Amino acid sequence: MIEHANYQQQKEVRLGTGEMTIEDVVGVARLGWSVAEFGKADGQINTPCSYLRAKNSREWIEAVVQENYILGEKDEQAVPYYGINTGYGAKVERIGLSRDDIAWVSRNLIVSHSTGVGDHLHPELVRATILLRANSLAQGYSGVRIELINTLVRMLNLGVTPVVPEYGSVGASGDLVPLSHIAAVLSKRPPGQLPLEKNVDDYDESGQAYVDLRFYSGERKFDQILTIDGRSYALMSGHQAMRVCGIEPLVLEAKEGLALNNGATVSAAIAALAVYDAENLSRHAEIGAALTMEALLGFRDAFFPQVQRVRHHEGQKGVAERILKITRDSQLLDGDEYTDPRYSPPQDAYAIRVTPQVLGAVWDTLKFVRGTITDEINAATDNPLIFNLPEDDPNYLPRAYRAVSGGNFHGAPLAYAMDFLSIVITDLGSLSERRVFRLNDKNLNYGLPSCLVADEAGKPGVTSGVMLAQYLAAGLVSDCKTLAHPDSVDSIPTSANQEDHVSMSLNAARHARKIVENIGYVVAVELLSGYLALKYRIDSLQQNSKPVDKPPAERTRQEEKLLWLWENLSEGQSVPMPQPGVGSQAALSLIAQTLYPTDQALPLLGERPTLEDRYLQPYILRIVELLKEGSLVDRVYEEVRITN
């Protein structure tokens, strides 16, 4: 569990430690946490092992470049080192290029690979990408200058966020296209070459960038300011943004262009935020399920620990335990471990009864996904990797040719993880929608009004209530079922078949993020519906007279349950005073505060019989914001002492 209060605190993140967390990524990307410059800080080397590796690997590259220069002076053939003094992909040749060509090899790589199209990625995703690219380079196996790593750090700390189109990557050799759009902003043309042709005033190789105005303290007035999710950004060319923020673009040297755009780093950035948001969503889904279970007068039996223990799955055990804690002391649920159920058989519909099994499997999958993403954000993922290490290092490479071509750029681990996440979050939403449906249907909801809003007496059908909120949930779940088709099973060869098996990891990550967003709306609909249903249930039991008492053989299941509830709560008193679970009460209270704050309250919804419907979108969107900020989970967990 993430402690939201602690998570919100400012923190300085360090590179190259091998211990970066998903919360670190979210903090830098979303909350503007600062990043320590790599190398020496306050007279100390803050990550000495990785700093030494980075320094040694760069020295090796500079040495082989110099050795090849000497060979050239002797009219001898240069030794080719992939990505250092050769072309790339299908254009690699077994000929080492001269030192004068090397800067252009890096430059040409970046500008030619900046081919992205489509909507811009959200700035938080680009910030996460910059952090992860810097952290990958800071592992010390990429052979770049320390100055390059710290240019990325300064872009984060000073608010330069390149504009990155969403389409263009196939997930191998990593996210080449979107990463090139970032590299175009921080790099510039090598000196001493022919100038650009005339009449190309509108041609700018630096692309575009946002200046995040959270970080800007200057007095300059900007021509174009955009608001994205409540934050203000100035939009301009990439090099303008760098100048405004006082960062000097670099001429890329040997290996540095390839080091910047190799690796499935955009996929990893999206994945890190997606798994964090999916975990938050799953916690809210449990609260929504608890509210619905109480509103529908469910049974505790399916949540008993005995049931979970004989299935063995840890996620299932945790879900059942948390929901029992949220509904602790509820007078609306039937039976417990010590009390036989009043109504038999004690069996709810699957949408309630299999919640531990479904959400538990979601949590088990998210645990795997989190582990995969945590490994990836601490990895060296470009190609080739440079192993210029001392003999006592476990990664010591005895041979003199220290550049090793491998496949760490390949996005398969990320693609699989994001496909898994997409599948389980879609199913989480599917189960949530089924519970919303039951709450709405008067034939299934045990005496709640149809669509959760009662019409005035004698005028049935005047209102629609929250009928269309269920339509919204159904449409979103259906969309997610299409989006959840696995991307990782697809591969279209690229680079003249040199890259003949690609991962499509960026497609998988983008789809997963969209699915998490969609299902967030679905869970918000259940939280709103559960709130309305449970509040109506409590109010009606306090106010209404005893249900019609028919002979047992003539009672419907709904009538039987309501009569049991009335009799159970009325023992020794004239009017029943039903209480929901301790956690459910906390949830009802905070949802009410969210919908009806003293300064910006919405009109009451579903409080009494009515002839007038409400404009529902604002109600749903307020619950969505409550879900995103995490305070509902904090309030409920604190109330029932859930710590995991």
Secondary structure, DSSP 4 states (H G I P E B T S, - for coil): ---HHHHTS--EE-SSSS---HHHHHHHHHH--EEPPSSEETTEESSHHHHHHHHHHHHHHHHHHHHHHHHHHTTPPPPP-TTTSS--GGG--SSPPPHHHHHHHHHHHHHHH---EEEEPPHHHHHHHHHHHHHHHTTTTS---HHHHHHHHHHHHHTEEE--EEE---SSSBSHHHHHHHHHHHEEPPSSSPPPPSS-TT--TT-EEEEETTS--S----S-EEEETTEEEEEEEHHHHHHHTT---EE--TTHHHHHH-BSHHHHHHHHHHHHHHHHHHHHHHHHHHHHHHHTT-BSGGG-HHHHHTT--HHHHHHHHHHHHHTTT-SSSB--SSS--SSSS----HHHHTHHHHHHHHHHHHHHHHHHHHHHHTS--SSSEE----TTSTT---SS--EE---TT--HHHHHHHHHHHHHHHHHHHHHHHHHHHHH-TTTTTTPPGGG-PBPTT-TTS--TTHHHHHHHHHHHHHHHHHTS-STT----BGGGTB-----HHHHHHHHHHHHHHHHHHHHHHHHHHHHHHHHHHHHHHHS-PPP---GGG--HHHHHHHHHHHHHHTTSSS------HHHHHHHHHHHHHHS-SSSPPPP-SSS-BS-----HHHHHHHHHHHHHTHHHHHHHHHHT---
